[in-house]
Amino acid sequence: MRKKTAWIAAMLVVAAALVCVVNSRIALNPEVIFGGFDSVFVRGNELENTEEEDKAKAEKENDSSDYSDLDFPNIDINAWCFILINDSHLVKDYDPEVVNYPDTEVYFDEDAYYQLVGLIEAAKDAGFSPYISNGYISYTAQQQLFNAKAIEISEKQKCSFEDAQTLAEKEIMLPGTSDHQSALAVDITDKQYDVYDYSKMDMEFFAWLDKHCAEYGFIKRYPSNKSSITGHDEPWHYRYVGAASAKFITENGLCLEEFVEHYDYQKS
């Protein structure tokens, strides 16, 4: 009996020591890598948020009544440039006409192509060196990316393909839910990155981009402070919606989901 009591006491001491080690490491390095863009990662730094703070933040961000007094523009929300693709609006049969952006492997909607060119050239004129990546990704291509990641996880973790698919959802968007399928989305950074870490990117460049993107019809599609609504935190991901709507969305601090919900949106 005494041996058992001593053994339990020893285990409690070991457990307490481990907790101290983990807490100390978290204090030294509060950065967390979590799923971001369709096939890479982004760093977050919000471990200090308590569960109550996160809940309050989510409720505040989802409170659409804050925008009830806004004079929303008179538009056809079912026009091509407002297509909404997310977990609640899956899109499979969508085949936009796209063109290749020069000197890249990026394809973009042909009707918004020159607006993207204008934005990039303006950034260059302002002294920056914008890098464009990940434009149009078809449903089929997204399916291939997703399956490849699931196979990779299955082989590494020795688990079933079904279990690997569940894990893959944390890293890659499910086919039919990616904004890139719209052909109106593009990732713009200050240079090429293998791993996307926003804190290591040129903030002066993004400050300029965020200030001027609406002039060319673009919005920041997944701003960090709207992640509880959009489901993603990708500050480099820009989306074309037209100049007038982009100006309204940007000036009023909305995300695309909040903008669309104020109209009779019919696409699914």
Secondary structure in CASP SS format (residue, H / E / C, confidence):
PFRMAT SS
TARGET T0000
AUTHOR 0000-0000-0000
METHOD secondary structure of the structure
MODEL  1
M C 1.00
R H 1.00
K H 1.00
K H 1.00
T H 1.00
A H 1.00
W H 1.00
I H 1.00
A H 1.00
A H 1.00
M H 1.00
L H 1.00
V H 1.00
V H 1.00
A H 1.00
A H 1.00
A H 1.00
L H 1.00
V H 1.00
C H 1.00
V H 1.00
V H 1.00
N H 1.00
S H 1.00
R H 1.00
I H 1.00
A H 1.00
L H 1.00
N C 1.00
P C 1.00
E C 1.00
V E 1.00
I E 1.00
F E 1.00
G E 1.00
G C 1.00
F C 1.00
D C 1.00
S C 1.00
V C 1.00
F E 1.00
V E 1.00
R E 1.00
G E 1.00
N C 1.00
E C 1.00
L C 1.00
E C 1.00
N C 1.00
T C 1.00
E H 1.00
E H 1.00
E H 1.00
D H 1.00
K H 1.00
A H 1.00
K H 1.00
A H 1.00
E H 1.00
K H 1.00
E H 1.00
N C 1.00
D C 1.00
S H 1.00
S H 1.00
D H 1.00
Y H 1.00
S C 1.00
D C 1.00
L C 1.00
D C 1.00
F C 1.00
P C 1.00
N C 1.00
I C 1.00
D C 1.00
I C 1.00
N C 1.00
A C 1.00
W H 1.00
C H 1.00
F H 1.00
I C 1.00
L C 1.00
I C 1.00
N E 1.00
D C 1.00
S C 1.00
H E 1.00
L C 1.00
V C 1.00
K C 1.00
D C 1.00
Y C 1.00
D C 1.00
P C 1.00
E C 1.00
V E 1.00
V E 1.00
N E 1.00
Y C 1.00
P C 1.00
D C 1.00
T C 1.00
E C 1.00
V C 1.00
Y E 1.00
F E 1.00
D E 1.00
E C 1.00
D C 1.00
A C 1.00
Y H 1.00
Y H 1.00
Q H 1.00
L H 1.00
V H 1.00
G H 1.00
L H 1.00
I H 1.00
E H 1.00
A H 1.00
A H 1.00
K H 1.00
D H 1.00
A C 1.00
G C 1.00
F C 1.00
S C 1.00
P C 1.00
Y E 1.00
I E 1.00
S E 1.00
N C 1.00
G C 1.00
Y C 1.00
I C 1.00
S C 1.00
Y H 1.00
T H 1.00
A H 1.00
Q H 1.00
Q H 1.00
Q H 1.00
L H 1.00
F H 1.00
N H 1.00
A H 1.00
K H 1.00
A H 1.00
I H 1.00
E H 1.00
I H 1.00
S H 1.00
E H 1.00
K H 1.00
Q H 1.00
K C 1.00
C C 1.00
S C 1.00
F H 1.00
E H 1.00
D H 1.00
A H 1.00
Q H 1.00
T H 1.00
L H 1.00
A H 1.00
E C 1.00
K C 1.00
E C 1.00
I C 1.00
M C 1.00
L C 1.00
P C 1.00
G C 1.00
T C 1.00
S C 1.00
D H 1.00
H H 1.00
Q H 1.00
S H 1.00
A C 1.00
L C 1.00
A E 1.00
V E 1.00
D E 1.00
I E 1.00
T E 1.00
D C 1.00
K C 1.00
Q C 1.00
Y C 1.00
D C 1.00
V C 1.00
Y C 1.00
D C 1.00
Y H 1.00
S H 1.00
K H 1.00
M C 1.00
D C 1.00
M H 1.00
E H 1.00
F H 1.00
F H 1.00
A H 1.00
W H 1.00
L H 1.00
D H 1.00
K H 1.00
H H 1.00
C H 1.00
A H 1.00
E H 1.00
Y H 1.00
G C 1.00
F E 1.00
I E 1.00
K E 1.00
R E 1.00
Y E 1.00
P C 1.00
S H 1.00
N H 1.00
K H 1.00
S H 1.00
S H 1.00
I H 1.00
T H 1.00
G C 1.00
H C 1.00
D C 1.00
E E 1.00
P E 1.00
W E 1.00
H E 1.00
Y E 1.00
R E 1.00
Y E 1.00
V C 1.00
G C 1.00
A H 1.00
A H 1.00
S H 1.00
A H 1.00
K H 1.00
F H 1.00
I H 1.00
T H 1.00
E H 1.00
N C 1.00
G C 1.00
L C 1.00
C C 1.00
L H 1.00
E H 1.00
E H 1.00
F H 1.00
V H 1.00
E C 1.00
H C 1.00
Y C 1.00
D C 1.00
Y C 1.00
Q C 1.00
K C 1.00
S C 1.00
END
